[in-house]
Amino acid sequence: MPVPHDIAAETELWDAFAESAFKPEAEPSFCWTQYAGHGPGTELLGAPESALEIGCGTGRALAHLAQQGVKANGVDLSPRMVQLAGDRWAPLGVRIEQGEILDWLAADGDRYDAVYSIFGAAWFTDPSRLFPLVRERLVPGGAFVFSQPPAIPGAYGPQGMYKGGFAGKAMFTYRYSYKPTVWVRHLLRAGFTSAEARILDAPKEGHIGTLIVEARA
């Protein structure tokens, strides 16, 4: 059953997140996991000439790709984050636009060699609606890769998430959690020719790992 996303309220939430998360002194960086220097790198995208990050946040991953000569494009729900990250990385040729990801992808006329999400829109959007739109935006053989925390055992599907704990204004969104096999099923149903999902262990035993999902158009 679909959950009632309130896009205006979620935009406010991500604007608030932008104020705390964006650090103007931060340098370009690309990491799929929540642990610096851990896990694979941009090789999961292949060797794209163009890439789109959905839910691009601070834009540091886009900036890293741009430094490698990739045409780097991003979209984010937060107008504030788009302003901050867009201004910061524009000198590198990064282009970031504001939009709700489902509407934005449906209206976008471009195609990309790679689409990716690092703890971004693929975590916070209904995959049954998102994945077919991503598939349409990829060139044949293009890569779709995303990462996020793995599902808590027994807690699958859309999960409500408050921002900043349990006191203060009730700002919340929904994130989507599934077993790796279910992510693969969603991707194949959306028309991807191949898909795989795995959980990469954290660098320290007993800590939270990272779900990494790869698919090809």
C-alpha positions as CSV (number, residue, x, y, z in Angstrom):
1,M,0.0,0.0,0.0
2,P,1.5,3.4,-1.0
3,V,2.5,5.7,1.9
4,P,1.3,9.3,2.0
5,H,4.4,11.3,1.0
6,D,3.9,15.0,1.7
7,I,6.4,16.6,-0.7
8,A,6.1,20.1,0.7
9,A,6.8,18.8,4.3
10,E,9.6,16.6,3.1
11,T,11.1,19.6,1.2
12,E,11.1,21.5,4.5
13,L,12.8,18.6,6.2
14,W,15.6,18.4,3.6
15,D,16.1,22.1,3.7
16,A,16.7,21.8,7.4
17,F,19.1,18.9,6.8
18,A,21.0,21.1,4.2
19,E,21.8,23.7,6.8
20,S,23.5,21.2,9.1
21,A,25.0,18.8,6.5
22,F,26.6,21.1,3.9
23,K,30.2,22.1,4.7
24,P,31.6,24.6,2.2
25,E,35.1,23.7,3.0
26,A,34.5,20.0,2.2
27,E,36.4,18.6,-0.8
28,P,35.1,16.3,-3.6
29,S,34.7,12.7,-2.4
30,F,33.1,9.6,-3.7
31,C,32.3,6.7,-1.3
32,W,29.4,4.3,-1.4
33,T,29.4,3.5,2.3
34,Q,29.0,5.5,5.5
35,Y,32.7,4.8,6.3
36,A,35.3,7.0,4.7
37,G,37.8,5.1,2.6
38,H,35.8,1.8,2.8
39,G,34.3,-0.2,0.0
40,P,34.3,0.1,-3.8
41,G,34.6,3.3,-5.7
42,T,33.4,4.8,-9.0
43,E,34.3,1.6,-10.9
44,L,30.8,0.3,-10.1
45,L,29.6,2.9,-12.6
46,G,31.8,1.6,-15.4
47,A,33.4,4.4,-17.3
48,P,30.6,6.8,-17.9
49,E,30.8,9.9,-20.0
50,S,27.6,11.2,-18.3
51,A,26.2,10.5,-14.8
52,L,23.1,11.5,-12.9
53,E,22.9,11.4,-9.1
54,I,19.4,11.3,-7.7
55,G,19.1,12.9,-4.3
56,C,22.6,14.3,-4.7
57,G,22.8,16.2,-1.3
58,T,26.0,18.0,-0.8
59,G,27.2,17.2,-4.3
60,R,30.7,16.0,-3.3
61,A,30.3,12.8,-5.3
62,L,29.3,14.7,-8.4
63,A,32.3,17.0,-7.9
64,H,34.6,14.0,-7.8
65,L,33.2,12.6,-11.0
66,A,33.5,16.0,-12.7
67,Q,37.1,16.1,-11.8
68,Q,37.5,12.8,-13.6
69,G,36.0,14.4,-16.8
70,V,32.5,13.0,-16.4
71,K,29.5,15.2,-17.3
72,A,28.0,15.3,-13.8
73,N,24.4,16.1,-13.2
74,G,22.4,16.0,-10.0
75,V,18.9,16.5,-8.7
76,D,17.8,17.1,-5.1
77,L,14.5,17.9,-3.4
78,S,15.9,20.6,-1.2
79,P,16.1,24.1,-2.8
80,R,18.6,25.1,-0.1
81,M,20.9,22.2,-0.8
82,V,20.7,22.8,-4.5
83,Q,21.7,26.4,-4.0
84,L,24.6,25.6,-1.7
85,A,25.9,22.6,-3.6
86,G,25.2,24.2,-7.0
87,D,27.2,27.3,-6.2
88,R,30.0,25.4,-4.6
89,W,30.6,23.0,-7.5
90,A,29.6,25.0,-10.6
91,P,33.2,25.9,-11.3
92,L,33.8,22.2,-11.9
93,G,31.0,22.0,-14.4
94,V,28.5,20.2,-12.1
95,R,24.9,20.9,-12.8
96,I,22.4,20.5,-10.0
97,E,18.6,21.0,-10.3
98,Q,15.8,21.1,-7.8
99,G,12.9,18.7,-8.1
100,E,10.8,15.9,-6.8
101,I,12.6,12.9,-8.3
102,L,9.6,11.1,-9.9
103,D,8.3,14.3,-11.6
104,W,11.8,15.3,-12.5
105,L,12.7,12.0,-14.2
106,A,9.4,11.9,-16.0
107,A,10.0,15.3,-17.5
108,D,13.7,14.9,-18.2
109,G,14.6,14.3,-21.9
110,D,18.2,13.3,-21.4
111,R,19.8,9.9,-21.2
112,Y,22.8,9.0,-19.1
113,D,25.5,6.3,-19.0
114,A,25.0,6.0,-15.3
115,V,22.4,6.9,-12.7
116,Y,23.3,6.5,-9.0
117,S,22.2,7.2,-5.5
118,I,24.3,7.2,-2.3
119,F,22.0,7.2,0.7
120,G,19.8,9.4,-1.6
121,A,16.6,9.2,-3.6
122,A,16.7,5.4,-4.1
123,W,16.4,5.1,-0.3
124,F,13.4,7.5,0.0
125,T,11.3,6.8,-3.0
126,D,8.9,3.9,-3.8
127,P,11.0,1.6,-6.0
128,S,8.0,0.4,-8.0
129,R,7.6,4.0,-9.3
130,L,11.2,5.1,-9.3
131,F,13.0,2.2,-11.0
132,P,11.0,2.3,-14.3
133,L,11.7,6.0,-14.6
134,V,15.5,5.4,-14.0
135,R,15.5,2.7,-16.6
136,E,14.0,5.1,-19.2
137,R,16.8,7.6,-18.5
138,L,19.6,5.2,-19.1
139,V,21.3,4.4,-22.4
140,P,21.3,0.7,-23.3
141,G,23.7,-1.1,-21.0
142,G,23.9,1.9,-18.7
143,A,24.5,1.4,-15.0
144,F,22.1,2.1,-12.1
145,V,23.9,1.7,-8.7
146,F,22.7,2.7,-5.3
147,S,23.7,2.3,-1.7
148,Q,22.0,2.7,1.7
149,P,21.9,0.9,5.1
150,P,20.5,-2.6,4.9
151,A,17.1,-3.4,6.2
152,I,16.7,-4.2,9.9
153,P,15.6,-7.9,10.0
154,G,11.8,-8.2,9.9
155,A,11.3,-4.5,9.0
156,Y,10.6,-4.4,5.3
157,G,8.8,-2.0,3.0
158,P,8.3,1.8,3.7
159,Q,9.6,2.9,7.1
160,G,8.8,6.2,8.8
161,M,11.7,8.3,9.8
162,Y,11.7,11.4,12.0
163,K,14.4,14.1,11.6
164,G,16.6,14.9,14.6
165,G,15.2,12.5,17.2
166,F,11.8,12.5,18.9
167,A,11.5,16.1,20.2
168,G,10.6,19.3,18.4
169,K,8.6,19.8,15.2
170,A,7.3,16.6,13.7
171,M,9.3,16.5,10.5
172,F,9.4,13.1,8.9
173,T,9.8,11.2,5.6
174,Y,9.7,7.6,4.5
175,R,12.6,5.3,3.5
176,Y,12.3,2.0,1.8
177,S,13.9,-1.2,3.1
178,Y,14.0,-4.7,1.6
179,K,16.0,-7.8,1.5
180,P,18.7,-7.9,-1.2
181,T,16.6,-10.5,-3.2
182,V,13.6,-8.2,-3.2
183,W,15.6,-5.2,-4.5
184,V,16.7,-7.4,-7.4
185,R,13.1,-8.4,-8.1
186,H,12.0,-4.8,-8.2
187,L,14.8,-4.0,-10.7
188,L,14.0,-6.9,-13.0
189,R,10.3,-6.0,-13.0
190,A,11.3,-2.5,-14.0
191,G,13.0,-3.8,-17.1
192,F,16.6,-4.0,-16.1
193,T,18.4,-6.8,-17.9
194,S,20.5,-7.7,-14.9
195,A,20.7,-6.9,-11.2
196,E,22.5,-7.9,-8.0
197,A,22.4,-6.7,-4.4
198,R,24.7,-7.4,-1.6
199,I,25.5,-6.3,1.9
200,L,29.1,-5.1,2.4
201,D,30.3,-5.6,6.0
202,A,31.4,-2.6,8.0
203,P,35.1,-2.2,8.6
204,K,34.5,-3.0,12.2
205,E,32.9,-6.3,13.2
206,G,29.3,-5.9,14.6
207,H,28.8,-2.4,13.1
208,I,26.2,-1.5,10.5
209,G,27.0,-2.7,7.0
210,T,26.0,-1.1,3.6
211,L,23.6,-2.4,1.0
212,I,25.0,-2.0,-2.5
213,V,22.8,-2.7,-5.5
214,E,23.9,-2.7,-9.1
215,A,21.8,-3.1,-12.2
216,R,22.2,-2.7,-16.0
217,A,19.7,-1.4,-18.5
